[in-house]
Amino acid sequence: MISEVDVRASLNEIIDPCSAAAGCSAGLDEMGLVRAVEVCETASGTDIRVVIGVTEYGCLMGAPFANEAYRRLQALPGVGAITVELDGEFDWDRDDMRADYQKRLKHHRIGRGLLRIPVVVTSSESRSDSNVSEDVSR
């Protein structure tokens, strides 16, 4: 019998490319992108339904995530029907990330000195470029 834990573990092998680019790879479940998992035993095997989200509206990874999820779930022993849906809410929040990943990400950022982005704000009076015009009305 396939359990929800098995399904989530399989989906967590799909790495979110933005997390990988940031240097602290996370799977879909760690990122909080696995919105729902349903497993149901039937005569033909375990039917699985999952709902997967993305982190923001403009993310293009929805279809690749869904295709890879289907492929990985199909490889589970004893699987019946598979339904993979995309969450259309686009309401992901960083608090959706699993606590263990949040902790790992924080340690990664501390190690790289990335807890704060160093931004220096200067006033227009301190500009050294005298060619900069304050009048932008054309």
C-alpha positions, 0 to 999 in steps of 0.5 A: 500500500502506498501512503501519503508519506510515500507520495510526499517523499517521491514529490520531494525528490523534485527539486525547486530550481530557484532553491537550487540556484540559491544554493540550498536545494529543496524538494516540492514538499519542503517548499510547501508546494505539495498542497494536497495528497489523497491516496485511495486503495482500489482493486487496481492499486492505490489511486493517487491525487495530488495538488501542486502549487508554484511560488508565484503567479509568473512561475513557469514551473507548474507544467514541468512540476506536474509532468515530473510528479506524474512520472515519479508517482507512476513509478511507485509499486502498486499505483493505480490511477494518478491525478496531478492538478495545479493549484490556481490560487498562487497564494504560496508564502514562505511560511508554507515551507517545512520547518526543517527546510526553513531552519536549513535555509536560515543556516545556509544564509547565515553561513553565506552572510546573506541574512540582510541585503547590503543596501546603501541609500544616498540622498540626491544632494550627495550625488557626485554626477552633476549631469543628473537632472532632477527635472524629468518632465519632458 
